[in-house]
Each structure stands twice: as C-alpha cells, then as structure tokens.
C-alpha cells in the first residue's frame, strides 16, 4: 500500500521510497524530513479536492501532494 491510499486517522510504518525520477534535492529534503524506512506515519486529513495530504511524521505535521505520497510505500 502507498501513503496516498491510506485513510484519515490510519497509521503505518514507511517501508520504502520510490526514488525513480525524483530530483536529488527533493530526495534529500524528503529523507531529512523523516521519510525513511521504519518511520511511523499517520494521515491526519486530506485537503479539499485532493490537493494535499496532512501527515504526522516524527512529531511534525507535514503536507504532501498525492503524487509524492504515492511514492511512499507503507505497511
């Protein structure tokens, strides 16, 4: 399952990050924010019209676009 498939309130652990085609700077930023294997993540809510997903990761609230969230594999 991917992060974009999770429902509001659902929690999971990050398994992998699909880095194919990602800009190096964006990859560095994502890993610095905590998008690494083993990190616990929770979906807080989705923005109207599906434009963003609010997450809780390592004690911080973050927002990702659905296209980026679909690159994060969780279990």
C-alpha positions as CSV (number, residue, x, y, z in Angstrom):
1,X,0.0,0.0,0.0
2,X,1.1,3.6,-0.5
3,X,0.8,6.6,1.6
4,X,-1.8,8.1,-0.8
5,X,-4.1,5.1,-0.3
6,X,-4.3,5.5,3.5
7,X,-7.4,6.9,5.1
8,X,-7.7,9.7,7.6
9,X,-6.5,8.5,11.1
10,X,-4.8,5.5,9.7
11,X,-1.2,4.8,10.9
12,X,1.6,2.8,9.2
13,X,5.3,2.4,9.0
14,X,7.3,3.5,6.0
15,X,8.8,0.6,4.1
16,X,10.4,2.2,1.1
17,X,10.5,5.3,-1.0
18,X,10.3,5.1,-4.8
19,X,13.1,7.4,-5.9
20,X,12.9,6.8,-9.7
21,X,12.8,10.1,-11.5
22,X,13.0,12.2,-8.3
23,X,15.2,15.3,-8.2
24,X,18.2,14.8,-5.9
25,X,17.3,17.9,-3.9
26,X,13.8,16.7,-3.3
27,X,15.1,13.3,-2.3
28,X,17.5,14.9,0.2
29,X,14.6,17.0,1.6
30,X,12.2,14.1,2.0
31,X,14.8,12.0,3.8
32,X,15.7,14.9,6.1
33,X,12.0,15.3,7.0
34,X,12.0,11.6,8.0
35,X,10.7,9.7,5.0
36,X,12.9,6.7,5.7
37,X,12.2,3.0,6.2
38,X,10.9,2.3,9.7
39,X,9.4,5.7,10.4
40,X,5.8,5.8,11.7
41,X,3.4,8.0,9.8
42,X,-0.2,8.9,10.4
43,X,-2.6,10.5,7.9
44,X,-4.3,13.4,9.7
45,X,-6.6,14.6,6.9
46,X,-6.9,15.3,3.2
47,X,-7.3,18.8,1.7
48,X,-10.4,19.5,-0.3
49,X,-10.3,18.4,-4.0
50,X,-7.5,16.0,-3.2
51,X,-4.7,18.6,-3.4
52,X,-2.7,17.6,-0.4
53,X,-2.4,15.1,2.5
54,X,-1.6,16.3,6.0
55,X,0.6,13.8,7.9
56,X,2.2,13.4,11.3
57,X,5.7,12.1,11.0
58,X,8.3,12.1,13.8
59,X,6.3,14.6,15.8
60,X,5.8,17.1,13.0
61,X,2.8,17.9,10.8
62,X,3.7,17.8,7.1
63,X,1.8,18.1,3.9
64,X,2.5,16.2,0.7
65,X,0.9,16.2,-2.7
66,X,-0.9,13.0,-3.7
67,X,1.7,12.3,-6.4
68,X,4.6,12.4,-3.8
69,X,2.5,10.4,-1.3
70,X,2.0,7.7,-3.9
71,X,5.8,7.1,-4.0
72,X,5.9,6.3,-0.3
73,X,5.3,2.6,0.4
74,X,3.9,1.7,3.8
75,X,2.8,-1.4,5.8
